[in-house]
């Protein structure tokens, strides 16, 4: 099992992050004190943490192959929330997390 985090920042309007968060919330979701747990089809449980400057999506996956499988699904969500190409609207950084958030245990 690996714990990864995708940190997403806007390169355009600050409203783009709100649009992305709203897009993700269209899936079944459960607000909590650590963030919002979202059940993203094809991805699984994703912990969504919001701040004015960025969104952090935390995931726990079986292995690197699973990350290669789900990262295009996350990019599709970015593209759906972007005005124009998502690369002009968002930057995304994938990192290995040092711990698993409590909501994903």
Jmol script that loads the backbone (N, CA, C; Angstrom):
load data "model"
ATOM      1  N   UNK A   1       0.851  -1.181   0.000  1.00  0.00           N
ATOM      2  CA  UNK A   1       0.000   0.000   0.000  1.00  0.00           C
ATOM      3  C   UNK A   1       0.892   1.237   0.000  1.00  0.00           C
ATOM      4  N   UNK A   2       0.462   2.227  -0.776  1.00  0.00           N
ATOM      5  CA  UNK A   2       1.169   3.502  -0.797  1.00  0.00           C
ATOM      6  C   UNK A   2       0.164   4.619  -0.547  1.00  0.00           C
ATOM      7  N   UNK A   3       0.633   5.649   0.119  1.00  0.00           N
ATOM      8  CA  UNK A   3      -0.170   6.837   0.373  1.00  0.00           C
ATOM      9  C   UNK A   3       0.404   7.953  -0.481  1.00  0.00           C
ATOM     10  N   UNK A   4      -0.438   8.570  -1.294  1.00  0.00           N
ATOM     11  CA  UNK A   4       0.004   9.647  -2.169  1.00  0.00           C
ATOM     12  C   UNK A   4      -0.896  10.862  -1.991  1.00  0.00           C
ATOM     13  N   UNK A   5      -0.339  12.011  -2.320  1.00  0.00           N
ATOM     14  CA  UNK A   5      -1.107  13.255  -2.270  1.00  0.00           C
ATOM     15  C   UNK A   5      -0.871  14.017  -3.566  1.00  0.00           C
ATOM     16  N   UNK A   6      -1.951  14.508  -4.135  1.00  0.00           N
ATOM     17  CA  UNK A   6      -1.887  15.372  -5.311  1.00  0.00           C
ATOM     18  C   UNK A   6      -2.203  16.785  -4.839  1.00  0.00           C
ATOM     19  N   UNK A   7      -1.230  17.673  -4.954  1.00  0.00           N
ATOM     20  CA  UNK A   7      -1.429  19.071  -4.579  1.00  0.00           C
ATOM     21  C   UNK A   7      -1.730  19.850  -5.853  1.00  0.00           C
ATOM     22  N   UNK A   8      -2.892  20.477  -5.866  1.00  0.00           N
ATOM     23  CA  UNK A   8      -3.367  21.176  -7.060  1.00  0.00           C
ATOM     24  C   UNK A   8      -3.454  22.658  -6.752  1.00  0.00           C
ATOM     25  N   UNK A   9      -2.824  23.442  -7.592  1.00  0.00           N
ATOM     26  CA  UNK A   9      -2.872  24.900  -7.462  1.00  0.00           C
ATOM     27  C   UNK A   9      -3.402  25.480  -8.758  1.00  0.00           C
ATOM     28  N   UNK A  10      -3.975  26.663  -8.649  1.00  0.00           N
ATOM     29  CA  UNK A  10      -4.516  27.300  -9.842  1.00  0.00           C
ATOM     30  C   UNK A  10      -3.467  28.219 -10.467  1.00  0.00           C
ATOM     31  N   UNK A  11      -3.451  28.222 -11.778  1.00  0.00           N
ATOM     32  CA  UNK A  11      -2.592  29.126 -12.528  1.00  0.00           C
ATOM     33  C   UNK A  11      -3.420  30.260 -13.120  1.00  0.00           C
ATOM     34  N   UNK A  12      -4.720  30.168 -12.955  1.00  0.00           N
ATOM     35  CA  UNK A  12      -5.640  31.147 -13.524  1.00  0.00           C
ATOM     36  C   UNK A  12      -6.452  31.754 -12.384  1.00  0.00           C
ATOM     37  N   UNK A  13      -7.723  31.733 -12.538  1.00  0.00           N
ATOM     38  CA  UNK A  13      -8.633  32.317 -11.567  1.00  0.00           C
ATOM     39  C   UNK A  13      -8.675  31.490 -10.287  1.00  0.00           C
ATOM     40  N   UNK A  14      -8.741  32.138  -9.120  1.00  0.00           N
ATOM     41  CA  UNK A  14      -8.903  31.389  -7.875  1.00  0.00           C
ATOM     42  C   UNK A  14     -10.218  30.615  -7.826  1.00  0.00           C
ATOM     43  N   UNK A  15     -11.165  30.997  -8.669  1.00  0.00           N
ATOM     44  CA  UNK A  15     -12.444  30.288  -8.722  1.00  0.00           C
ATOM     45  C   UNK A  15     -12.300  28.900  -9.343  1.00  0.00           C
ATOM     46  N   UNK A  16     -11.190  28.672 -10.041  1.00  0.00           N
ATOM     47  CA  UNK A  16     -10.979  27.366 -10.664  1.00  0.00           C
ATOM     48  C   UNK A  16     -10.869  26.267  -9.614  1.00  0.00           C
ATOM     49  N   UNK A  17     -10.253  26.563  -8.464  1.00  0.00           N
ATOM     50  CA  UNK A  17     -10.160  25.559  -7.391  1.00  0.00           C
ATOM     51  C   UNK A  17     -11.542  25.237  -6.835  1.00  0.00           C
ATOM     52  N   UNK A  18     -12.371  26.255  -6.675  1.00  0.00           N
ATOM     53  CA  UNK A  18     -13.743  26.021  -6.201  1.00  0.00           C
ATOM     54  C   UNK A  18     -14.529  25.190  -7.206  1.00  0.00           C
ATOM     55  N   UNK A  19     -14.315  25.467  -8.493  1.00  0.00           N
ATOM     56  CA  UNK A  19     -15.006  24.693  -9.526  1.00  0.00           C
ATOM     57  C   UNK A  19     -14.569  23.234  -9.484  1.00  0.00           C
ATOM     58  N   UNK A  20     -13.284  22.985  -9.283  1.00  0.00           N
ATOM     59  CA  UNK A  20     -12.789  21.621  -9.201  1.00  0.00           C
ATOM     60  C   UNK A  20     -13.340  20.913  -7.965  1.00  0.00           C
ATOM     61  N   UNK A  21     -13.323  21.587  -6.819  1.00  0.00           N
ATOM     62  CA  UNK A  21     -13.862  20.986  -5.589  1.00  0.00           C
ATOM     63  C   UNK A  21     -15.342  20.662  -5.762  1.00  0.00           C
ATOM     64  N   UNK A  22     -16.088  21.571  -6.374  1.00  0.00           N
ATOM     65  CA  UNK A  22     -17.507  21.329  -6.624  1.00  0.00           C
ATOM     66  C   UNK A  22     -17.719  20.162  -7.565  1.00  0.00           C
ATOM     67  N   UNK A  23     -16.857  20.060  -8.574  1.00  0.00           N
ATOM     68  CA  UNK A  23     -16.952  18.940  -9.512  1.00  0.00           C
ATOM     69  C   UNK A  23     -16.724  17.615  -8.794  1.00  0.00           C
ATOM     70  N   UNK A  24     -15.753  17.573  -7.899  1.00  0.00           N
ATOM     71  CA  UNK A  24     -15.484  16.343  -7.154  1.00  0.00           C
ATOM     72  C   UNK A  24     -16.616  16.012  -6.183  1.00  0.00           C
ATOM     73  N   UNK A  25     -17.266  17.036  -5.652  1.00  0.00           N
ATOM     74  CA  UNK A  25     -18.354  16.802  -4.700  1.00  0.00           C
ATOM     75  C   UNK A  25     -19.629  16.279  -5.351  1.00  0.00           C
ATOM     76  N   UNK A  26     -19.652  16.222  -6.669  1.00  0.00           N
ATOM     77  CA  UNK A  26     -20.834  15.645  -7.318  1.00  0.00           C
ATOM     78  C   UNK A  26     -20.906  14.148  -7.051  1.00  0.00           C
ATOM     79  N   UNK A  27     -19.784  13.550  -6.684  1.00  0.00           N
ATOM     80  CA  UNK A  27     -19.771  12.146  -6.303  1.00  0.00           C
ATOM     81  C   UNK A  27     -20.216  12.030  -4.849  1.00  0.00           C
ATOM     82  N   UNK A  28     -20.535  10.821  -4.443  1.00  0.00           N
ATOM     83  CA  UNK A  28     -20.911  10.600  -3.041  1.00  0.00           C
ATOM     84  C   UNK A  28     -19.783  11.131  -2.153  1.00  0.00           C
ATOM     85  N   UNK A  29     -20.144  11.925  -1.149  1.00  0.00           N
ATOM     86  CA  UNK A  29     -19.115  12.528  -0.298  1.00  0.00           C
ATOM     87  C   UNK A  29     -19.591  12.642   1.140  1.00  0.00           C
ATOM     88  N   UNK A  30     -18.609  12.695   2.025  1.00  0.00           N
ATOM     89  CA  UNK A  30     -18.866  12.735   3.461  1.00  0.00           C
ATOM     90  C   UNK A  30     -17.961  13.787   4.097  1.00  0.00           C
ATOM     91  N   UNK A  31     -18.500  14.952   4.449  1.00  0.00           N
ATOM     92  CA  UNK A  31     -17.679  15.968   5.103  1.00  0.00           C
ATOM     93  C   UNK A  31     -17.202  15.477   6.474  1.00  0.00           C
ATOM     94  N   UNK A  32     -15.986  15.843   6.821  1.00  0.00           N
ATOM     95  CA  UNK A  32     -15.417  15.487   8.116  1.00  0.00           C
ATOM     96  C   UNK A  32     -14.516  16.587   8.616  1.00  0.00           C
ATOM     97  N   UNK A  33     -13.915  16.376   9.776  1.00  0.00           N
ATOM     98  CA  UNK A  33     -13.067  17.436  10.342  1.00  0.00           C
ATOM     99  C   UNK A  33     -11.710  17.525   9.639  1.00  0.00           C
ATOM    100  N   UNK A  34     -11.262  16.465   8.960  1.00  0.00           N
ATOM    101  CA  UNK A  34      -9.989  16.485   8.223  1.00  0.00           C
ATOM    102  C   UNK A  34     -10.148  16.904   6.769  1.00  0.00           C
ATOM    103  N   UNK A  35     -11.384  17.038   6.313  1.00  0.00           N
ATOM    104  CA  UNK A  35     -11.645  17.339   4.917  1.00  0.00           C
ATOM    105  C   UNK A  35     -12.904  16.611   4.492  1.00  0.00           C
ATOM    106  N   UNK A  36     -13.072  16.446   3.212  1.00  0.00           N
ATOM    107  CA  UNK A  36     -14.241  15.760   2.670  1.00  0.00           C
ATOM    108  C   UNK A  36     -13.787  14.460   2.031  1.00  0.00           C
ATOM    109  N   UNK A  37     -14.373  13.362   2.469  1.00  0.00           N
ATOM    110  CA  UNK A  37     -14.085  12.064   1.873  1.00  0.00           C
ATOM    111  C   UNK A  37     -15.003  11.898   0.669  1.00  0.00           C
ATOM    112  N   UNK A  38     -14.407  11.738  -0.514  1.00  0.00           N
ATOM    113  CA  UNK A  38     -15.157  11.651  -1.762  1.00  0.00           C
ATOM    114  C   UNK A  38     -14.931  10.267  -2.371  1.00  0.00           C
ATOM    115  N   UNK A  39     -16.007   9.640  -2.814  1.00  0.00           N
ATOM    116  CA  UNK A  39     -15.933   8.331  -3.454  1.00  0.00           C
ATOM    117  C   UNK A  39     -15.901   8.553  -4.972  1.00  0.00           C
ATOM    118  N   UNK A  40     -14.712   8.598  -5.542  1.00  0.00           N
ATOM    119  CA  UNK A  40     -14.540   8.885  -6.964  1.00  0.00           C
ATOM    120  C   UNK A  40     -14.547   7.567  -7.746  1.00  0.00           C
ATOM    121  N   UNK A  41     -15.484   7.412  -8.684  1.00  0.00           N
ATOM    122  CA  UNK A  41     -15.549   6.176  -9.468  1.00  0.00           C
ATOM    123  C   UNK A  41     -14.221   5.890 -10.183  1.00  0.00           C
ATOM    124  N   UNK A  42     -13.788   4.657 -10.101  1.00  0.00           N
ATOM    125  CA  UNK A  42     -12.538   4.250 -10.732  1.00  0.00           C
ATOM    126  C   UNK A  42     -11.306   4.574  -9.925  1.00  0.00           C
ATOM    127  N   UNK A  43     -11.458   5.411  -8.908  1.00  0.00           N
ATOM    128  CA  UNK A  43     -10.331   5.808  -8.066  1.00  0.00           C
ATOM    129  C   UNK A  43     -10.500   5.229  -6.667  1.00  0.00           C
ATOM    130  N   UNK A  44     -11.687   5.390  -6.106  1.00  0.00           N
ATOM    131  CA  UNK A  44     -11.948   4.954  -4.736  1.00  0.00           C
ATOM    132  C   UNK A  44     -12.083   6.138  -3.801  1.00  0.00           C
ATOM    133  N   UNK A  45     -11.719   5.914  -2.545  1.00  0.00           N
ATOM    134  CA  UNK A  45     -11.838   6.980  -1.543  1.00  0.00           C
ATOM    135  C   UNK A  45     -10.715   7.994  -1.709  1.00  0.00           C
ATOM    136  N   UNK A  46     -11.105   9.266  -1.769  1.00  0.00           N
ATOM    137  CA  UNK A  46     -10.159  10.371  -1.907  1.00  0.00           C
ATOM    138  C   UNK A  46     -10.495  11.380  -0.817  1.00  0.00           C
ATOM    139  N   UNK A  47      -9.499  11.762  -0.041  1.00  0.00           N
ATOM    140  CA  UNK A  47      -9.691  12.802   0.962  1.00  0.00           C
ATOM    141  C   UNK A  47      -9.368  14.137   0.320  1.00  0.00           C
ATOM    142  N   UNK A  48     -10.347  15.017   0.273  1.00  0.00           N
ATOM    143  CA  UNK A  48     -10.229  16.337  -0.340  1.00  0.00           C
ATOM    144  C   UNK A  48     -10.047  17.365   0.764  1.00  0.00           C
ATOM    145  N   UNK A  49      -8.907  18.044   0.734  1.00  0.00           N
ATOM    146  CA  UNK A  49      -8.646  19.139   1.690  1.00  0.00           C
ATOM    147  C   UNK A  49      -8.502  20.429   0.892  1.00  0.00           C
ATOM    148  N   UNK A  50      -9.235  21.434   1.344  1.00  0.00           N
ATOM    149  CA  UNK A  50      -9.262  22.712   0.618  1.00  0.00           C
ATOM    150  C   UNK A  50      -8.640  23.827   1.436  1.00  0.00           C
ATOM    151  N   UNK A  51      -7.937  24.704   0.743  1.00  0.00           N
ATOM    152  CA  UNK A  51      -7.497  25.978   1.295  1.00  0.00           C
ATOM    153  C   UNK A  51      -7.641  26.992   0.169  1.00  0.00           C
ATOM    154  N   UNK A  52      -7.550  28.278   0.462  1.00  0.00           N
ATOM    155  CA  UNK A  52      -7.696  29.260  -0.621  1.00  0.00           C
ATOM    156  C   UNK A  52      -6.633  29.113  -1.712  1.00  0.00           C
ATOM    157  N   UNK A  53      -5.458  28.597  -1.368  1.00  0.00           N
ATOM    158  CA  UNK A  53      -4.359  28.526  -2.327  1.00  0.00           C
ATOM    159  C   UNK A  53      -4.251  27.204  -3.065  1.00  0.00           C
ATOM    160  N   UNK A  54      -4.833  26.127  -2.511  1.00  0.00           N
ATOM    161  CA  UNK A  54      -4.638  24.823  -3.135  1.00  0.00           C
ATOM    162  C   UNK A  54      -5.680  23.816  -2.678  1.00  0.00           C
ATOM    163  N   UNK A  55      -5.781  22.742  -3.445  1.00  0.00           N
ATOM    164  CA  UNK A  55      -6.547  21.556  -3.061  1.00  0.00           C
ATOM    165  C   UNK A  55      -5.544  20.426  -2.917  1.00  0.00           C
ATOM    166  N   UNK A  56      -5.733  19.605  -1.902  1.00  0.00           N
ATOM    167  CA  UNK A  56      -4.897  18.419  -1.745  1.00  0.00           C
ATOM    168  C   UNK A  56      -5.815  17.216  -1.778  1.00  0.00           C
ATOM    169  N   UNK A  57      -5.507  16.291  -2.681  1.00  0.00           N
ATOM    170  CA  UNK A  57      -6.242  15.044  -2.793  1.00  0.00           C
ATOM    171  C   UNK A  57      -5.349  13.943  -2.245  1.00  0.00           C
ATOM    172  N   UNK A  58      -5.764  13.306  -1.163  1.00  0.00           N
ATOM    173  CA  UNK A  58      -4.995  12.220  -0.559  1.00  0.00           C
ATOM    174  C   UNK A  58      -5.644  10.894  -0.931  1.00  0.00           C
ATOM    175  N   UNK A  59      -4.810   9.930  -1.301  1.00  0.00           N
ATOM    176  CA  UNK A  59      -5.291   8.612  -1.711  1.00  0.00           C
ATOM    177  C   UNK A  59      -4.405   7.538  -1.108  1.00  0.00           C
ATOM    178  N   UNK A  60      -4.974   6.368  -0.897  1.00  0.00           N
ATOM    179  CA  UNK A  60      -4.205   5.183  -0.541  1.00  0.00           C
ATOM    180  C   UNK A  60      -4.450   4.170  -1.645  1.00  0.00           C
ATOM    181  N   UNK A  61      -3.359   3.697  -2.222  1.00  0.00           N
ATOM    182  CA  UNK A  61      -3.432   2.792  -3.368  1.00  0.00           C
ATOM    183  C   UNK A  61      -2.622   1.530  -3.099  1.00  0.00           C
ATOM    184  N   UNK A  62      -2.895   0.506  -3.872  1.00  0.00           N
ATOM    185  CA  UNK A  62      -2.184  -0.758  -3.689  1.00  0.00           C
ATOM    186  C   UNK A  62      -0.706  -0.653  -4.036  1.00  0.00           C
ATOM    187  N   UNK A  63      -0.384   0.011  -5.143  1.00  0.00           N
ATOM    188  CA  UNK A  63       1.002   0.066  -5.604  1.00  0.00           C
ATOM    189  C   UNK A  63       1.141   1.144  -6.680  1.00  0.00           C
ATOM    190  N   UNK A  64       2.338   1.239  -7.262  1.00  0.00           N
ATOM    191  CA  UNK A  64       2.598   2.242  -8.298  1.00  0.00           C
ATOM    192  C   UNK A  64       1.757   2.019  -9.552  1.00  0.00           C
ATOM    193  N   UNK A  65       1.437   0.766  -9.862  1.00  0.00           N
ATOM    194  CA  UNK A  65       0.582   0.502 -11.016  1.00  0.00           C
ATOM    195  C   UNK A  65      -0.804   1.102 -10.811  1.00  0.00           C
ATOM    196  N   UNK A  66      -1.294   1.032  -9.586  1.00  0.00           N
ATOM    197  CA  UNK A  66      -2.595   1.641  -9.292  1.00  0.00           C
ATOM    198  C   UNK A  66      -2.525   3.156  -9.461  1.00  0.00           C
ATOM    199  N   UNK A  67      -1.418   3.759  -9.067  1.00  0.00           N
ATOM    200  CA  UNK A  67      -1.247   5.206  -9.256  1.00  0.00           C
ATOM    201  C   UNK A  67      -1.248   5.546 -10.745  1.00  0.00           C
ATOM    202  N   UNK A  68      -0.591   4.747 -11.554  1.00  0.00           N
ATOM    203  CA  UNK A  68      -0.586   4.979 -13.000  1.00  0.00           C
ATOM    204  C   UNK A  68      -1.980   4.830 -13.589  1.00  0.00           C
ATOM    205  N   UNK A  69      -2.797   3.983 -12.979  1.00  0.00           N
ATOM    206  CA  UNK A  69      -4.162   3.768 -13.462  1.00  0.00           C
ATOM    207  C   UNK A  69      -5.089   4.915 -13.064  1.00  0.00           C
ATOM    208  N   UNK A  70      -4.942   5.436 -11.830  1.00  0.00           N
ATOM    209  CA  UNK A  70      -5.892   6.458 -11.360  1.00  0.00           C
ATOM    210  C   UNK A  70      -5.478   7.888 -11.707  1.00  0.00           C
ATOM    211  N   UNK A  71      -4.197   8.138 -11.925  1.00  0.00           N
ATOM    212  CA  UNK A  71      -3.797   9.527 -12.208  1.00  0.00           C
ATOM    213  C   UNK A  71      -4.483  10.089 -13.455  1.00  0.00           C
ATOM    214  N   UNK A  72      -4.686   9.326 -14.541  1.00  0.00           N
ATOM    215  CA  UNK A  72      -5.436   9.893 -15.676  1.00  0.00           C
ATOM    216  C   UNK A  72      -6.883  10.235 -15.311  1.00  0.00           C
ATOM    217  N   UNK A  73      -7.479   9.479 -14.387  1.00  0.00           N
ATOM    218  CA  UNK A  73      -8.851   9.791 -13.965  1.00  0.00           C
ATOM    219  C   UNK A  73      -8.897  11.119 -13.220  1.00  0.00           C
ATOM    220  N   UNK A  74      -7.895  11.366 -12.391  1.00  0.00           N
ATOM    221  CA  UNK A  74      -7.800  12.655 -11.682  1.00  0.00           C
ATOM    222  C   UNK A  74      -7.584  13.773 -12.694  1.00  0.00           C
ATOM    223  N   UNK A  75      -6.713  13.538 -13.671  1.00  0.00           N
ATOM    224  CA  UNK A  75      -6.465  14.558 -14.702  1.00  0.00           C
ATOM    225  C   UNK A  75      -7.723  14.850 -15.503  1.00  0.00           C
ATOM    226  N   UNK A  76      -8.561  13.837 -15.735  1.00  0.00           N
ATOM    227  CA  UNK A  76      -9.842  14.069 -16.418  1.00  0.00           C
ATOM    228  C   UNK A  76     -10.724  15.016 -15.613  1.00  0.00           C
ATOM    229  N   UNK A  77     -10.721  14.881 -14.289  1.00  0.00           N
ATOM    230  CA  UNK A  77     -11.500  15.789 -13.443  1.00  0.00           C
ATOM    231  C   UNK A  77     -10.945  17.206 -13.529  1.00  0.00           C
ATOM    232  N   UNK A  78      -9.619  17.346 -13.556  1.00  0.00           N
ATOM    233  CA  UNK A  78      -9.011  18.673 -13.716  1.00  0.00           C
ATOM    234  C   UNK A  78      -9.430  19.289 -15.042  1.00  0.00           C
ATOM    235  N   UNK A  79      -9.372  18.483 -16.074  1.00  0.00           N
ATOM    236  CA  UNK A  79      -9.739  18.983 -17.397  1.00  0.00           C
ATOM    237  C   UNK A  79     -11.199  19.417 -17.438  1.00  0.00           C
ATOM    238  N   UNK A  80     -12.068  18.663 -16.763  1.00  0.00           N
ATOM    239  CA  UNK A  80     -13.484  19.010 -16.732  1.00  0.00           C
ATOM    240  C   UNK A  80     -13.776  20.305 -15.997  1.00  0.00           C
ATOM    241  N   UNK A  81     -12.910  20.665 -15.049  1.00  0.00           N
ATOM    242  CA  UNK A  81     -13.117  21.896 -14.279  1.00  0.00           C
ATOM    243  C   UNK A  81     -12.370  23.086 -14.877  1.00  0.00           C
ATOM    244  N   UNK A  82     -11.494  22.830 -15.825  1.00  0.00           N
ATOM    245  CA  UNK A  82     -10.645  23.888 -16.372  1.00  0.00           C
ATOM    246  C   UNK A  82     -11.380  24.692 -17.438  1.00  0.00           C
ATOM    247  N   UNK A  83     -10.951  25.928 -17.561  1.00  0.00           N
ATOM    248  CA  UNK A  83     -11.377  26.769 -18.671  1.00  0.00           C
ATOM    249  C   UNK A  83     -10.224  26.703 -19.663  1.00  0.00           C
ATOM    250  N   UNK A  84     -10.420  25.983 -20.748  1.00  0.00           N
ATOM    251  CA  UNK A  84      -9.319  25.722 -21.673  1.00  0.00           C
ATOM    252  C   UNK A  84      -8.544  24.501 -21.192  1.00  0.00           C
ATOM    253  N   UNK A  85      -7.341  24.282 -21.739  1.00  0.00           N
ATOM    254  CA  UNK A  85      -6.548  23.123 -21.328  1.00  0.00           C
ATOM    255  C   UNK A  85      -6.208  23.182 -19.840  1.00  0.00           C
ATOM    256  N   UNK A  86      -6.330  22.030 -19.140  1.00  0.00           N
ATOM    257  CA  UNK A  86      -6.107  22.052 -17.691  1.00  0.00           C
ATOM    258  C   UNK A  86      -4.696  22.501 -17.355  1.00  0.00           C
ATOM    259  N   UNK A  87      -3.731  22.258 -18.236  1.00  0.00           N
ATOM    260  CA  UNK A  87      -2.355  22.684 -17.978  1.00  0.00           C
ATOM    261  C   UNK A  87      -2.202  24.195 -17.932  1.00  0.00           C
ATOM    262  N   UNK A  88      -3.166  24.921 -18.509  1.00  0.00           N
ATOM    263  CA  UNK A  88      -3.157  26.382 -18.442  1.00  0.00           C
ATOM    264  C   UNK A  88      -3.922  26.882 -17.227  1.00  0.00           C
ATOM    265  N   UNK A  89      -4.669  26.009 -16.583  1.00  0.00           N
ATOM    266  CA  UNK A  89      -5.504  26.399 -15.456  1.00  0.00           C
ATOM    267  C   UNK A  89      -4.960  25.895 -14.124  1.00  0.00           C
ATOM    268  N   UNK A  90      -4.405  24.677 -14.114  1.00  0.00           N
ATOM    269  CA  UNK A  90      -3.953  24.051 -12.870  1.00  0.00           C
ATOM    270  C   UNK A  90      -2.520  23.543 -12.988  1.00  0.00           C
ATOM    271  N   UNK A  91      -1.856  23.505 -11.846  1.00  0.00           N
ATOM    272  CA  UNK A  91      -0.611  22.733 -11.735  1.00  0.00           C
ATOM    273  C   UNK A  91      -0.896  21.625 -10.732  1.00  0.00           C
ATOM    274  N   UNK A  92      -0.295  20.467 -10.953  1.00  0.00           N
ATOM    275  CA  UNK A  92      -0.505  19.329 -10.068  1.00  0.00           C
ATOM    276  C   UNK A  92       0.852  18.725  -9.730  1.00  0.00           C
ATOM    277  N   UNK A  93       1.027  18.420  -8.442  1.00  0.00           N
ATOM    278  CA  UNK A  93       2.259  17.786  -7.972  1.00  0.00           C
ATOM    279  C   UNK A  93       1.880  16.540  -7.193  1.00  0.00           C
ATOM    280  N   UNK A  94       2.425  15.404  -7.575  1.00  0.00           N
ATOM    281  CA  UNK A  94       2.175  14.140  -6.885  1.00  0.00           C
ATOM    282  C   UNK A  94       3.331  13.882  -5.932  1.00  0.00           C
ATOM    283  N   UNK A  95       3.008  13.550  -4.686  1.00  0.00           N
ATOM    284  CA  UNK A  95       4.016  13.244  -3.683  1.00  0.00           C
ATOM    285  C   UNK A  95       3.626  11.986  -2.927  1.00  0.00           C
ATOM    286  N   UNK A  96       4.631  11.254  -2.487  1.00  0.00           N
ATOM    287  CA  UNK A  96       4.385  10.147  -1.560  1.00  0.00           C
ATOM    288  C   UNK A  96       4.174  10.770  -0.186  1.00  0.00           C
ATOM    289  N   UNK A  97       3.113  10.373   0.456  1.00  0.00           N
ATOM    290  CA  UNK A  97       2.823  10.894   1.792  1.00  0.00           C
ATOM    291  C   UNK A  97       3.580  10.059   2.825  1.00  0.00           C
ATOM    292  N   UNK A  98       3.939  10.679   3.919  1.00  0.00           N
ATOM    293  CA  UNK A  98       4.680   9.982   4.967  1.00  0.00           C
ATOM    294  C   UNK A  98       3.750   9.208   5.900  1.00  0.00           C
ATOM    295  N   UNK A  99       2.470   9.548   5.865  1.00  0.00           N
ATOM    296  CA  UNK A  99       1.497   8.815   6.699  1.00  0.00           C
ATOM    297  C   UNK A  99       0.149   8.766   5.974  1.00  0.00           C
ATOM    298  N   UNK A 100      -0.682   7.887   6.428  1.00  0.00           N
ATOM    299  CA  UNK A 100      -2.024   7.743   5.876  1.00  0.00           C
ATOM    300  C   UNK A 100      -2.981   8.600   6.711  1.00  0.00           C
ATOM    301  N   UNK A 101      -3.705   9.526   6.093  1.00  0.00           N
ATOM    302  CA  UNK A 101      -4.665  10.331   6.863  1.00  0.00           C
ATOM    303  C   UNK A 101      -5.683   9.418   7.563  1.00  0.00           C
ATOM    304  N   UNK A 102      -6.078   9.815   8.751  1.00  0.00           N
ATOM    305  CA  UNK A 102      -7.000   9.005   9.553  1.00  0.00           C
ATOM    306  C   UNK A 102      -8.275   8.653   8.797  1.00  0.00           C
ATOM    307  N   UNK A 103      -8.779   9.571   7.993  1.00  0.00           N
ATOM    308  CA  UNK A 103     -10.028   9.322   7.261  1.00  0.00           C
ATOM    309  C   UNK A 103      -9.889   8.204   6.223  1.00  0.00           C
ATOM    310  N   UNK A 104      -8.640   7.870   5.842  1.00  0.00           N
ATOM    311  CA  UNK A 104      -8.423   6.844   4.834  1.00  0.00           C
ATOM    312  C   UNK A 104      -7.955   5.520   5.426  1.00  0.00           C
ATOM    313  N   UNK A 105      -7.871   5.450   6.741  1.00  0.00           N
ATOM    314  CA  UNK A 105      -7.418   4.198   7.373  1.00  0.00           C
ATOM    315  C   UNK A 105      -8.534   3.206   7.468  1.00  0.00           C
TER     316      UNK A 105
END
end "model"
wireframe off; spacefill off
backbone 0.3
color backbone group
